[in-house]
């Protein structure tokens, strides 16, 4: 790459990396050992795939030079944010960067390692070296040491590929290919030596003599279980992970957020839908706004909106994982759009509590469950809701304060007790709490007050341009998993409310027999 292209390449890599808050990078190969690693381990970290490894799990950056990879990734549905290749591959909705390809020759091994240690970049035939070079670019952009986990690199051509690769587009295993794959182990060991005391800590995941971590050990390190494909939905308190628009309209990022919420134990994920052109004024849409998507607020808002294919993707993924989803629908066009997915539940957020014409339209035309946050409203609004939403299957009333973050004195969790009282008279009413406060304590107290649903905002790391509300829990850390655990513990402590004698208790002083 020339100097200009190298600067653009480094900037683009740094921009993608900036959307994650961890100093962890995964490099994903196609080896069968990848089957033993839960895809949820990758959530919240930058993932670099070689060849068509994105067929195993979604990745951020794919590197390839062989023409057969083009057919493989297209046939599977593109799952990378950026493709770095020496081929003529293009996609209308995926960014592609070109890089020179340097084939492996027996007499230039020293030159290969010399290029690896330089500041230049090329697509090497030993692709994991190029992937490690990308990781070094990330380390430079972040200004600190990165831990790189190598997953799916078995260096055993006779072992085959991951079971997720149900059709391998690569040429058949010739003697030449056998030699080249086996030879890569030499380059990997050489690479480990050269990277000592560098800005990368490379960890090979597998069962080789040089593996620092087994697949099971990796799963444990990231607190995930391999092979868990469904969830027994909680019959009690429902935990909702509110994604808002923190997916940035990026399906790869969206998938990671859903998988992370599921892995943490959420019962629902929630999205948003609005008709940008009608929801905002022309002046608002044309106003200046700084984002990677354009120069106006309209450019920014249009990028964040999910389309029909995105919601179909969400629906299929949630069915696969065993987690429910629903959406806040902020206007009538969005409500009518959402009906095509036959939603069991929709939300009408606090922000549109004064849009009575639209709310009345939903009340008249929807028979499913309706979730309503009650921020910025009082008893008049509550009375209006109870008189209007008489046809819905369930009416979730979520105590909420719309300040981000909500001061402790304004949480007013006791309102949940009031909603619980309403639910005793009208069993369609489900009390709940939408948390805009820090931490888990207010949500746990809401459970004690009778909440049957709690909602928490989540995000996937921070970026240097996006506005994140301070109370959103970072899915790249264990914070949301800890939040869900606290809710479950609170639920267990509250119990059923039925006074019984438990097996754990006994009389210390028995009355003597007469």
PyMOL commands that set and color helices and strands:
alter all, ss='L'
color gray80, all
select helices_A, chain A and resi 3-17+32-36+39-42+53-55+67-76+109-117+127-142+157-159+175-194+215-221+251-264+276-279+282-286+297-304+308-321+332-341+350-352+356-365+379-388+408-410+415-425+441-448+479-494
alter helices_A, ss='H'
color red, helices_A
select strands_A, chain A and resi 24-28+46-50+61-64+82-85+95-98+101-102+123-124+146-151+200-204+238-242+268-273+288-291+294-296+324-329+345-348+369-373+395-399+429-435+453-459+473-474
alter strands_A, ss='S'
color yellow, strands_A
deselect
rebuild
show_as cartoon
